[in-house]
């Protein structure tokens, strides 16, 4: 089940959020995966690093819940351009 479902253009996209902690850092970063919902089997993902960091995964995901769908759609548009 996707973390979030958004509309972009005439397509529906499934968004998944993951926490990544690069080597030699203390902060977790938010990485988003976008997949077109209509593709069966699921097609290639569009990945985007979101400018959000936190000291814990839980804190990161709490902050991620506050991201508006319009911002996610805009980020996807930038990646598709």
PDB file of N, CA, C and O in Angstrom:
ATOM      1  N   UNK A   1       0.840  -1.158   0.000  1.00  0.00           N
ATOM      2  CA  UNK A   1       0.000   0.000   0.000  1.00  0.00           C
ATOM      3  C   UNK A   1       0.898   1.238   0.000  1.00  0.00           C
ATOM      4  O   UNK A   1       1.830   1.325   0.799  1.00  0.00           O
ATOM      5  N   UNK A   2       0.625   2.193  -0.887  1.00  0.00           N
ATOM      6  CA  UNK A   2       1.461   3.399  -0.948  1.00  0.00           C
ATOM      7  C   UNK A   2       1.268   4.294   0.269  1.00  0.00           C
ATOM      8  O   UNK A   2       0.227   4.284   0.925  1.00  0.00           O
ATOM      9  N   UNK A   3       2.300   5.057   0.539  1.00  0.00           N
ATOM     10  CA  UNK A   3       2.260   6.022   1.633  1.00  0.00           C
ATOM     11  C   UNK A   3       1.277   7.137   1.302  1.00  0.00           C
ATOM     12  O   UNK A   3       0.542   7.605   2.171  1.00  0.00           O
ATOM     13  N   UNK A   4       1.267   7.560   0.038  1.00  0.00           N
ATOM     14  CA  UNK A   4       0.390   8.649  -0.407  1.00  0.00           C
ATOM     15  C   UNK A   4       0.018   8.383  -1.856  1.00  0.00           C
ATOM     16  O   UNK A   4       0.780   7.749  -2.586  1.00  0.00           O
ATOM     17  N   UNK A   5      -1.136   8.858  -2.274  1.00  0.00           N
ATOM     18  CA  UNK A   5      -1.584   8.774  -3.667  1.00  0.00           C
ATOM     19  C   UNK A   5      -1.865  10.199  -4.117  1.00  0.00           C
ATOM     20  O   UNK A   5      -2.606  10.934  -3.464  1.00  0.00           O
ATOM     21  N   UNK A   6      -1.256  10.587  -5.253  1.00  0.00           N
ATOM     22  CA  UNK A   6      -1.443  11.947  -5.760  1.00  0.00           C
ATOM     23  C   UNK A   6      -1.841  11.890  -7.232  1.00  0.00           C
ATOM     24  O   UNK A   6      -1.649  10.881  -7.911  1.00  0.00           O
ATOM     25  N   UNK A   7      -2.393  12.983  -7.695  1.00  0.00           N
ATOM     26  CA  UNK A   7      -2.717  13.129  -9.112  1.00  0.00           C
ATOM     27  C   UNK A   7      -1.726  14.119  -9.710  1.00  0.00           C
ATOM     28  O   UNK A   7      -1.417  15.154  -9.120  1.00  0.00           O
ATOM     29  N   UNK A   8      -1.239  13.772 -10.893  1.00  0.00           N
ATOM     30  CA  UNK A   8      -0.356  14.679 -11.630  1.00  0.00           C
ATOM     31  C   UNK A   8      -0.723  14.551 -13.099  1.00  0.00           C
ATOM     32  O   UNK A   8      -0.630  13.471 -13.683  1.00  0.00           O
ATOM     33  N   UNK A   9      -1.138  15.658 -13.685  1.00  0.00           N
ATOM     34  CA  UNK A   9      -1.605  15.596 -15.059  1.00  0.00           C
ATOM     35  C   UNK A   9      -2.867  14.746 -15.112  1.00  0.00           C
ATOM     36  O   UNK A   9      -3.804  14.965 -14.344  1.00  0.00           O
ATOM     37  N   UNK A  10      -2.886  13.785 -16.014  1.00  0.00           N
ATOM     38  CA  UNK A  10      -4.042  12.900 -16.117  1.00  0.00           C
ATOM     39  C   UNK A  10      -3.754  11.522 -15.527  1.00  0.00           C
ATOM     40  O   UNK A  10      -4.464  10.561 -15.823  1.00  0.00           O
ATOM     41  N   UNK A  11      -2.710  11.418 -14.690  1.00  0.00           N
ATOM     42  CA  UNK A  11      -2.342  10.143 -14.090  1.00  0.00           C
ATOM     43  C   UNK A  11      -2.409  10.189 -12.574  1.00  0.00           C
ATOM     44  O   UNK A  11      -2.281  11.243 -11.952  1.00  0.00           O
ATOM     45  N   UNK A  12      -2.613   9.022 -12.008  1.00  0.00           N
ATOM     46  CA  UNK A  12      -2.546   8.841 -10.560  1.00  0.00           C
ATOM     47  C   UNK A  12      -1.197   8.211 -10.252  1.00  0.00           C
ATOM     48  O   UNK A  12      -0.759   7.291 -10.942  1.00  0.00           O
ATOM     49  N   UNK A  13      -0.545   8.711  -9.214  1.00  0.00           N
ATOM     50  CA  UNK A  13       0.790   8.231  -8.838  1.00  0.00           C
ATOM     51  C   UNK A  13       0.782   7.729  -7.406  1.00  0.00           C
ATOM     52  O   UNK A  13       0.168   8.338  -6.531  1.00  0.00           O
ATOM     53  N   UNK A  14       1.456   6.632  -7.172  1.00  0.00           N
ATOM     54  CA  UNK A  14       1.669   6.113  -5.822  1.00  0.00           C
ATOM     55  C   UNK A  14       3.006   6.637  -5.328  1.00  0.00           C
ATOM     56  O   UNK A  14       4.014   6.555  -6.030  1.00  0.00           O
ATOM     57  N   UNK A  15       3.007   7.170  -4.131  1.00  0.00           N
ATOM     58  CA  UNK A  15       4.218   7.739  -3.547  1.00  0.00           C
ATOM     59  C   UNK A  15       4.600   6.903  -2.323  1.00  0.00           C
ATOM     60  O   UNK A  15       3.765   6.633  -1.460  1.00  0.00           O
ATOM     61  N   UNK A  16       5.848   6.506  -2.261  1.00  0.00           N
ATOM     62  CA  UNK A  16       6.388   5.815  -1.094  1.00  0.00           C
ATOM     63  C   UNK A  16       7.507   6.665  -0.510  1.00  0.00           C
ATOM     64  O   UNK A  16       8.272   7.295  -1.240  1.00  0.00           O
ATOM     65  N   UNK A  17       7.590   6.672   0.810  1.00  0.00           N
ATOM     66  CA  UNK A  17       8.616   7.450   1.500  1.00  0.00           C
ATOM     67  C   UNK A  17       9.554   6.495   2.222  1.00  0.00           C
ATOM     68  O   UNK A  17       9.115   5.557   2.887  1.00  0.00           O
ATOM     69  N   UNK A  18      10.844   6.746   2.082  1.00  0.00           N
ATOM     70  CA  UNK A  18      11.845   5.950   2.790  1.00  0.00           C
ATOM     71  C   UNK A  18      12.822   6.889   3.492  1.00  0.00           C
ATOM     72  O   UNK A  18      13.024   8.030   3.077  1.00  0.00           O
ATOM     73  N   UNK A  19      13.414   6.384   4.553  1.00  0.00           N
ATOM     74  CA  UNK A  19      14.427   7.136   5.293  1.00  0.00           C
ATOM     75  C   UNK A  19      15.794   6.573   4.927  1.00  0.00           C
ATOM     76  O   UNK A  19      16.004   5.360   4.912  1.00  0.00           O
ATOM     77  N   UNK A  20      16.704   7.472   4.636  1.00  0.00           N
ATOM     78  CA  UNK A  20      18.068   7.082   4.273  1.00  0.00           C
ATOM     79  C   UNK A  20      19.035   7.871   5.141  1.00  0.00           C
ATOM     80  O   UNK A  20      18.861   9.070   5.355  1.00  0.00           O
ATOM     81  N   UNK A  21      20.047   7.187   5.632  1.00  0.00           N
ATOM     82  CA  UNK A  21      21.080   7.886   6.400  1.00  0.00           C
ATOM     83  C   UNK A  21      22.415   7.638   5.727  1.00  0.00           C
ATOM     84  O   UNK A  21      22.973   6.545   5.825  1.00  0.00           O
ATOM     85  N   UNK A  22      22.930   8.654   5.041  1.00  0.00           N
ATOM     86  CA  UNK A  22      24.224   8.506   4.372  1.00  0.00           C
ATOM     87  C   UNK A  22      25.338   8.195   5.373  1.00  0.00           C
ATOM     88  O   UNK A  22      25.246   8.530   6.554  1.00  0.00           O
ATOM     89  N   UNK A  23      26.364   7.563   4.884  1.00  0.00           N
ATOM     90  CA  UNK A  23      27.511   7.207   5.723  1.00  0.00           C
ATOM     91  C   UNK A  23      28.101   8.455   6.383  1.00  0.00           C
ATOM     92  O   UNK A  23      28.150   9.535   5.794  1.00  0.00           O
ATOM     93  N   UNK A  24      28.536   8.269   7.599  1.00  0.00           N
ATOM     94  CA  UNK A  24      29.212   9.321   8.371  1.00  0.00           C
ATOM     95  C   UNK A  24      28.337  10.532   8.670  1.00  0.00           C
ATOM     96  O   UNK A  24      28.846  11.639   8.845  1.00  0.00           O
ATOM     97  N   UNK A  25      27.025  10.327   8.729  1.00  0.00           N
ATOM     98  CA  UNK A  25      26.123  11.413   9.120  1.00  0.00           C
ATOM     99  C   UNK A  25      25.188  10.909  10.209  1.00  0.00           C
ATOM    100  O   UNK A  25      24.968   9.707  10.351  1.00  0.00           O
ATOM    101  N   UNK A  26      24.647  11.839  10.969  1.00  0.00           N
ATOM    102  CA  UNK A  26      23.710  11.492  12.040  1.00  0.00           C
ATOM    103  C   UNK A  26      22.253  11.705  11.626  1.00  0.00           C
ATOM    104  O   UNK A  26      21.343  11.189  12.275  1.00  0.00           O
ATOM    105  N   UNK A  27      22.029  12.455  10.561  1.00  0.00           N
ATOM    106  CA  UNK A  27      20.672  12.824  10.165  1.00  0.00           C
ATOM    107  C   UNK A  27      20.100  11.861   9.130  1.00  0.00           C
ATOM    108  O   UNK A  27      20.797  11.418   8.217  1.00  0.00           O
ATOM    109  N   UNK A  28      18.823  11.548   9.292  1.00  0.00           N
ATOM    110  CA  UNK A  28      18.081  10.766   8.315  1.00  0.00           C
ATOM    111  C   UNK A  28      17.508  11.726   7.276  1.00  0.00           C
ATOM    112  O   UNK A  28      17.066  12.823   7.618  1.00  0.00           O
ATOM    113  N   UNK A  29      17.517  11.315   6.016  1.00  0.00           N
ATOM    114  CA  UNK A  29      16.982  12.122   4.920  1.00  0.00           C
ATOM    115  C   UNK A  29      15.771  11.420   4.326  1.00  0.00           C
ATOM    116  O   UNK A  29      15.687  10.192   4.326  1.00  0.00           O
ATOM    117  N   UNK A  30      14.838  12.214   3.821  1.00  0.00           N
ATOM    118  CA  UNK A  30      13.630  11.668   3.213  1.00  0.00           C
ATOM    119  C   UNK A  30      13.848  11.471   1.713  1.00  0.00           C
ATOM    120  O   UNK A  30      14.256  12.393   1.006  1.00  0.00           O
ATOM    121  N   UNK A  31      13.571  10.263   1.244  1.00  0.00           N
ATOM    122  CA  UNK A  31      13.653   9.944  -0.181  1.00  0.00           C
ATOM    123  C   UNK A  31      12.272   9.455  -0.608  1.00  0.00           C
ATOM    124  O   UNK A  31      11.664   8.622   0.065  1.00  0.00           O
ATOM    125  N   UNK A  32      11.786   9.977  -1.728  1.00  0.00           N
ATOM    126  CA  UNK A  32      10.455   9.632  -2.217  1.00  0.00           C
ATOM    127  C   UNK A  32      10.541   8.853  -3.517  1.00  0.00           C
ATOM    128  O   UNK A  32      11.387   9.122  -4.370  1.00  0.00           O
ATOM    129  N   UNK A  33       9.661   7.896  -3.648  1.00  0.00           N
ATOM    130  CA  UNK A  33       9.557   7.082  -4.857  1.00  0.00           C
ATOM    131  C   UNK A  33       8.170   7.290  -5.449  1.00  0.00           C
ATOM    132  O   UNK A  33       7.165   7.130  -4.757  1.00  0.00           O
ATOM    133  N   UNK A  34       8.115   7.648  -6.733  1.00  0.00           N
ATOM    134  CA  UNK A  34       6.848   7.858  -7.432  1.00  0.00           C
ATOM    135  C   UNK A  34       6.697   6.774  -8.504  1.00  0.00           C
ATOM    136  O   UNK A  34       7.621   6.535  -9.282  1.00  0.00           O
ATOM    137  N   UNK A  35       5.530   6.117  -8.543  1.00  0.00           N
ATOM    138  CA  UNK A  35       5.228   5.122  -9.571  1.00  0.00           C
ATOM    139  C   UNK A  35       3.827   5.390 -10.108  1.00  0.00           C
ATOM    140  O   UNK A  35       2.897   5.646  -9.343  1.00  0.00           O
ATOM    141  N   UNK A  36       3.688   5.328 -11.427  1.00  0.00           N
ATOM    142  CA  UNK A  36       2.369   5.512 -12.034  1.00  0.00           C
ATOM    143  C   UNK A  36       1.468   4.354 -11.604  1.00  0.00           C
ATOM    144  O   UNK A  36       1.847   3.190 -11.734  1.00  0.00           O
ATOM    145  N   UNK A  37       0.290   4.670 -11.097  1.00  0.00           N
ATOM    146  CA  UNK A  37      -0.619   3.650 -10.563  1.00  0.00           C
ATOM    147  C   UNK A  37      -1.190   2.759 -11.661  1.00  0.00           C
ATOM    148  O   UNK A  37      -1.524   1.603 -11.399  1.00  0.00           O
ATOM    149  N   UNK A  38      -1.307   3.265 -12.867  1.00  0.00           N
ATOM    150  CA  UNK A  38      -1.950   2.516 -13.950  1.00  0.00           C
ATOM    151  C   UNK A  38      -1.054   1.441 -14.554  1.00  0.00           C
ATOM    152  O   UNK A  38      -1.539   0.589 -15.298  1.00  0.00           O
ATOM    153  N   UNK A  39       0.220   1.460 -14.257  1.00  0.00           N
ATOM    154  CA  UNK A  39       1.145   0.497 -14.855  1.00  0.00           C
ATOM    155  C   UNK A  39       1.102  -0.831 -14.105  1.00  0.00           C
ATOM    156  O   UNK A  39       1.360  -0.891 -12.903  1.00  0.00           O
ATOM    157  N   UNK A  40       0.773  -1.884 -14.832  1.00  0.00           N
ATOM    158  CA  UNK A  40       0.741  -3.243 -14.259  1.00  0.00           C
ATOM    159  C   UNK A  40       1.503  -4.166 -15.179  1.00  0.00           C
ATOM    160  O   UNK A  40       1.083  -4.321 -16.326  1.00  0.00           O
ATOM    161  N   UNK A  41       2.575  -4.783 -14.773  1.00  0.00           N
ATOM    162  CA  UNK A  41       3.182  -4.665 -13.447  1.00  0.00           C
ATOM    163  C   UNK A  41       3.764  -3.264 -13.246  1.00  0.00           C
ATOM    164  O   UNK A  41       3.971  -2.525 -14.209  1.00  0.00           O
ATOM    165  N   UNK A  42       4.023  -2.912 -11.993  1.00  0.00           N
ATOM    166  CA  UNK A  42       4.535  -1.566 -11.726  1.00  0.00           C
ATOM    167  C   UNK A  42       5.775  -1.243 -12.554  1.00  0.00           C
ATOM    168  O   UNK A  42       6.696  -2.050 -12.674  1.00  0.00           O
ATOM    169  N   UNK A  43       5.768  -0.052 -13.113  1.00  0.00           N
ATOM    170  CA  UNK A  43       6.887   0.380 -13.956  1.00  0.00           C
ATOM    171  C   UNK A  43       8.029   0.940 -13.138  1.00  0.00           C
ATOM    172  O   UNK A  43       8.103   0.774 -11.921  1.00  0.00           O
ATOM    173  N   UNK A  44       8.906   1.603 -13.843  1.00  0.00           N
ATOM    174  CA  UNK A  44      10.078   2.194 -13.228  1.00  0.00           C
ATOM    175  C   UNK A  44       9.692   3.312 -12.262  1.00  0.00           C
ATOM    176  O   UNK A  44       8.766   4.079 -12.524  1.00  0.00           O
ATOM    177  N   UNK A  45      10.396   3.392 -11.171  1.00  0.00           N
ATOM    178  CA  UNK A  45      10.140   4.433 -10.177  1.00  0.00           C
ATOM    179  C   UNK A  45      10.916   5.701 -10.513  1.00  0.00           C
ATOM    180  O   UNK A  45      12.008   5.654 -11.078  1.00  0.00           O
ATOM    181  N   UNK A  46      10.326   6.821 -10.153  1.00  0.00           N
ATOM    182  CA  UNK A  46      11.000   8.113 -10.231  1.00  0.00           C
ATOM    183  C   UNK A  46      11.375   8.457  -8.794  1.00  0.00           C
ATOM    184  O   UNK A  46      10.497   8.620  -7.946  1.00  0.00           O
ATOM    185  N   UNK A  47      12.670   8.567  -8.514  1.00  0.00           N
ATOM    186  CA  UNK A  47      13.166   8.807  -7.158  1.00  0.00           C
ATOM    187  C   UNK A  47      13.531  10.276  -6.982  1.00  0.00           C
ATOM    188  O   UNK A  47      14.035  10.918  -7.903  1.00  0.00           O
ATOM    189  N   UNK A  48      13.269  10.795  -5.788  1.00  0.00           N
ATOM    190  CA  UNK A  48      13.599  12.190  -5.499  1.00  0.00           C
ATOM    191  C   UNK A  48      13.990  12.338  -4.037  1.00  0.00           C
ATOM    192  O   UNK A  48      13.299  11.846  -3.145  1.00  0.00           O
ATOM    193  N   UNK A  49      15.094  13.012  -3.804  1.00  0.00           N
ATOM    194  CA  UNK A  49      15.512  13.356  -2.451  1.00  0.00           C
ATOM    195  C   UNK A  49      14.733  14.604  -2.054  1.00  0.00           C
ATOM    196  O   UNK A  49      14.761  15.612  -2.760  1.00  0.00           O
ATOM    197  N   UNK A  50      14.042  14.533  -0.923  1.00  0.00           N
ATOM    198  CA  UNK A  50      13.263  15.677  -0.450  1.00  0.00           C
ATOM    199  C   UNK A  50      14.094  16.408   0.610  1.00  0.00           C
ATOM    200  O   UNK A  50      14.715  15.760   1.452  1.00  0.00           O
ATOM    201  N   UNK A  51      14.117  17.727   0.585  1.00  0.00           N
ATOM    202  CA  UNK A  51      14.971  18.486   1.519  1.00  0.00           C
ATOM    203  C   UNK A  51      14.412  18.506   2.943  1.00  0.00           C
ATOM    204  O   UNK A  51      13.948  19.533   3.439  1.00  0.00           O
ATOM    205  N   UNK A  52      14.472  17.347   3.572  1.00  0.00           N
ATOM    206  CA  UNK A  52      13.980  17.198   4.932  1.00  0.00           C
ATOM    207  C   UNK A  52      14.908  16.243   5.660  1.00  0.00           C
ATOM    208  O   UNK A  52      15.206  15.158   5.161  1.00  0.00           O
ATOM    209  N   UNK A  53      15.365  16.643   6.836  1.00  0.00           N
ATOM    210  CA  UNK A  53      16.257  15.808   7.647  1.00  0.00           C
ATOM    211  C   UNK A  53      15.751  15.779   9.081  1.00  0.00           C
ATOM    212  O   UNK A  53      15.074  16.700   9.538  1.00  0.00           O
ATOM    213  N   UNK A  54      16.096  14.690   9.788  1.00  0.00           N
ATOM    214  CA  UNK A  54      15.720  14.565  11.197  1.00  0.00           C
ATOM    215  C   UNK A  54      16.705  13.635  11.889  1.00  0.00           C
ATOM    216  O   UNK A  54      17.406  12.854  11.245  1.00  0.00           O
ATOM    217  N   UNK A  55      16.745  13.736  13.210  1.00  0.00           N
ATOM    218  CA  UNK A  55      17.660  12.912  13.991  1.00  0.00           C
ATOM    219  C   UNK A  55      17.174  11.469  14.117  1.00  0.00           C
ATOM    220  O   UNK A  55      17.969  10.569  14.389  1.00  0.00           O
ATOM    221  N   UNK A  56      15.873  11.245  13.920  1.00  0.00           N
ATOM    222  CA  UNK A  56      15.339   9.878  13.992  1.00  0.00           C
ATOM    223  C   UNK A  56      14.402   9.630  12.823  1.00  0.00           C
ATOM    224  O   UNK A  56      13.862  10.563  12.230  1.00  0.00           O
ATOM    225  N   UNK A  57      14.219   8.351  12.501  1.00  0.00           N
ATOM    226  CA  UNK A  57      13.295   8.000  11.419  1.00  0.00           C
ATOM    227  C   UNK A  57      11.869   8.412  11.785  1.00  0.00           C
ATOM    228  O   UNK A  57      11.132   8.933  10.947  1.00  0.00           O
ATOM    229  N   UNK A  58      11.491   8.178  13.027  1.00  0.00           N
ATOM    230  CA  UNK A  58      10.132   8.519  13.452  1.00  0.00           C
ATOM    231  C   UNK A  58       9.858  10.010  13.268  1.00  0.00           C
ATOM    232  O   UNK A  58       8.807  10.394  12.754  1.00  0.00           O
ATOM    233  N   UNK A  59      10.785  10.828  13.679  1.00  0.00           N
ATOM    234  CA  UNK A  59      10.641  12.275  13.524  1.00  0.00           C
ATOM    235  C   UNK A  59      10.569  12.667  12.052  1.00  0.00           C
ATOM    236  O   UNK A  59       9.798  13.550  11.676  1.00  0.00           O
ATOM    237  N   UNK A  60      11.363  12.018  11.234  1.00  0.00           N
ATOM    238  CA  UNK A  60      11.365  12.301   9.793  1.00  0.00           C
ATOM    239  C   UNK A  60       9.994  12.011   9.188  1.00  0.00           C
ATOM    240  O   UNK A  60       9.469  12.817   8.420  1.00  0.00           O
ATOM    241  N   UNK A  61       9.413  10.858   9.534  1.00  0.00           N
ATOM    242  CA  UNK A  61       8.122  10.494   8.957  1.00  0.00           C
ATOM    243  C   UNK A  61       6.988  11.359   9.505  1.00  0.00           C
ATOM    244  O   UNK A  61       6.014  11.616   8.797  1.00  0.00           O
ATOM    245  N   UNK A  62       7.098  11.807  10.744  1.00  0.00           N
ATOM    246  CA  UNK A  62       6.096  12.730  11.290  1.00  0.00           C
ATOM    247  C   UNK A  62       6.122  14.039  10.498  1.00  0.00           C
ATOM    248  O   UNK A  62       5.071  14.575  10.147  1.00  0.00           O
ATOM    249  N   UNK A  63       7.315  14.548  10.221  1.00  0.00           N
ATOM    250  CA  UNK A  63       7.439  15.779   9.432  1.00  0.00           C
ATOM    251  C   UNK A  63       6.954  15.564   8.003  1.00  0.00           C
ATOM    252  O   UNK A  63       6.349  16.458   7.411  1.00  0.00           O
ATOM    253  N   UNK A  64       7.217  14.386   7.447  1.00  0.00           N
ATOM    254  CA  UNK A  64       6.817  14.083   6.063  1.00  0.00           C
ATOM    255  C   UNK A  64       5.306  14.108   5.903  1.00  0.00           C
ATOM    256  O   UNK A  64       4.800  14.464   4.838  1.00  0.00           O
ATOM    257  N   UNK A  65       4.582  13.735   6.947  1.00  0.00           N
ATOM    258  CA  UNK A  65       3.115  13.741   6.873  1.00  0.00           C
ATOM    259  C   UNK A  65       2.562  15.138   6.614  1.00  0.00           C
ATOM    260  O   UNK A  65       1.437  15.281   6.135  1.00  0.00           O
ATOM    261  N   UNK A  66       3.338  16.160   6.925  1.00  0.00           N
ATOM    262  CA  UNK A  66       2.892  17.543   6.759  1.00  0.00           C
ATOM    263  C   UNK A  66       3.124  18.084   5.346  1.00  0.00           C
ATOM    264  O   UNK A  66       2.709  19.203   5.045  1.00  0.00           O
ATOM    265  N   UNK A  67       3.770  17.320   4.486  1.00  0.00           N
ATOM    266  CA  UNK A  67       4.048  17.779   3.120  1.00  0.00           C
ATOM    267  C   UNK A  67       2.741  17.751   2.326  1.00  0.00           C
ATOM    268  O   UNK A  67       2.107  16.700   2.228  1.00  0.00           O
ATOM    269  N   UNK A  68       2.328  18.887   1.757  1.00  0.00           N
ATOM    270  CA  UNK A  68       1.090  18.918   0.972  1.00  0.00           C
ATOM    271  C   UNK A  68       1.225  18.124  -0.338  1.00  0.00           C
ATOM    272  O   UNK A  68       2.312  18.018  -0.905  1.00  0.00           O
ATOM    273  N   UNK A  69       0.115  17.580  -0.797  1.00  0.00           N
ATOM    274  CA  UNK A  69       0.110  16.847  -2.064  1.00  0.00           C
ATOM    275  C   UNK A  69       0.566  17.721  -3.227  1.00  0.00           C
ATOM    276  O   UNK A  69       1.201  17.225  -4.159  1.00  0.00           O
ATOM    277  N   UNK A  70       0.251  19.013  -3.185  1.00  0.00           N
ATOM    278  CA  UNK A  70       0.655  19.906  -4.272  1.00  0.00           C
ATOM    279  C   UNK A  70       2.180  19.999  -4.370  1.00  0.00           C
ATOM    280  O   UNK A  70       2.730  20.113  -5.465  1.00  0.00           O
ATOM    281  N   UNK A  71       2.849  19.951  -3.237  1.00  0.00           N
ATOM    282  CA  UNK A  71       4.319  20.000  -3.235  1.00  0.00           C
ATOM    283  C   UNK A  71       4.881  18.703  -3.816  1.00  0.00           C
ATOM    284  O   UNK A  71       5.858  18.729  -4.564  1.00  0.00           O
ATOM    285  N   UNK A  72       4.271  17.582  -3.477  1.00  0.00           N
ATOM    286  CA  UNK A  72       4.713  16.297  -4.039  1.00  0.00           C
ATOM    287  C   UNK A  72       4.512  16.276  -5.548  1.00  0.00           C
ATOM    288  O   UNK A  72       5.376  15.808  -6.290  1.00  0.00           O
ATOM    289  N   UNK A  73       3.384  16.778  -5.992  1.00  0.00           N
ATOM    290  CA  UNK A  73       3.096  16.831  -7.431  1.00  0.00           C
ATOM    291  C   UNK A  73       4.102  17.718  -8.159  1.00  0.00           C
ATOM    292  O   UNK A  73       4.545  17.385  -9.258  1.00  0.00           O
ATOM    293  N   UNK A  74       4.460  18.839  -7.553  1.00  0.00           N
ATOM    294  CA  UNK A  74       5.445  19.747  -8.142  1.00  0.00           C
ATOM    295  C   UNK A  74       6.815  19.079  -8.220  1.00  0.00           C
ATOM    296  O   UNK A  74       7.514  19.219  -9.224  1.00  0.00           O
ATOM    297  N   UNK A  75       7.203  18.361  -7.178  1.00  0.00           N
ATOM    298  CA  UNK A  75       8.475  17.649  -7.173  1.00  0.00           C
ATOM    299  C   UNK A  75       8.499  16.590  -8.279  1.00  0.00           C
ATOM    300  O   UNK A  75       9.502  16.429  -8.973  1.00  0.00           O
ATOM    301  N   UNK A  76       7.389  15.876  -8.431  1.00  0.00           N
ATOM    302  CA  UNK A  76       7.302  14.880  -9.508  1.00  0.00           C
ATOM    303  C   UNK A  76       7.421  15.545 -10.872  1.00  0.00           C
ATOM    304  O   UNK A  76       8.117  15.031 -11.748  1.00  0.00           O
ATOM    305  N   UNK A  77       6.756  16.680 -11.067  1.00  0.00           N
ATOM    306  CA  UNK A  77       6.824  17.393 -12.336  1.00  0.00           C
ATOM    307  C   UNK A  77       8.254  17.790 -12.671  1.00  0.00           C
ATOM    308  O   UNK A  77       8.674  17.692 -13.824  1.00  0.00           O
ATOM    309  N   UNK A  78       9.007  18.240 -11.665  1.00  0.00           N
ATOM    310  CA  UNK A  78      10.406  18.613 -11.878  1.00  0.00           C
ATOM    311  C   UNK A  78      11.238  17.417 -12.319  1.00  0.00           C
ATOM    312  O   UNK A  78      12.110  17.540 -13.179  1.00  0.00           O
ATOM    313  N   UNK A  79      10.965  16.263 -11.725  1.00  0.00           N
ATOM    314  CA  UNK A  79      11.723  15.048 -12.056  1.00  0.00           C
ATOM    315  C   UNK A  79      11.367  14.515 -13.442  1.00  0.00           C
ATOM    316  O   UNK A  79      12.209  13.927 -14.120  1.00  0.00           O
ATOM    317  N   UNK A  80      10.127  14.721 -13.855  1.00  0.00           N
ATOM    318  CA  UNK A  80       9.685  14.238 -15.174  1.00  0.00           C
ATOM    319  C   UNK A  80      10.104  15.167 -16.311  1.00  0.00           C
ATOM    320  O   UNK A  80      10.141  14.752 -17.469  1.00  0.00           O
ATOM    321  N   UNK A  81      10.418  16.417 -15.988  1.00  0.00           N
ATOM    322  CA  UNK A  81      10.788  17.395 -17.020  1.00  0.00           C
ATOM    323  C   UNK A  81      12.134  17.095 -17.640  1.00  0.00           C
ATOM    324  O   UNK A  81      12.584  17.826 -18.522  1.00  0.00           O
TER     325      UNK A  81
END
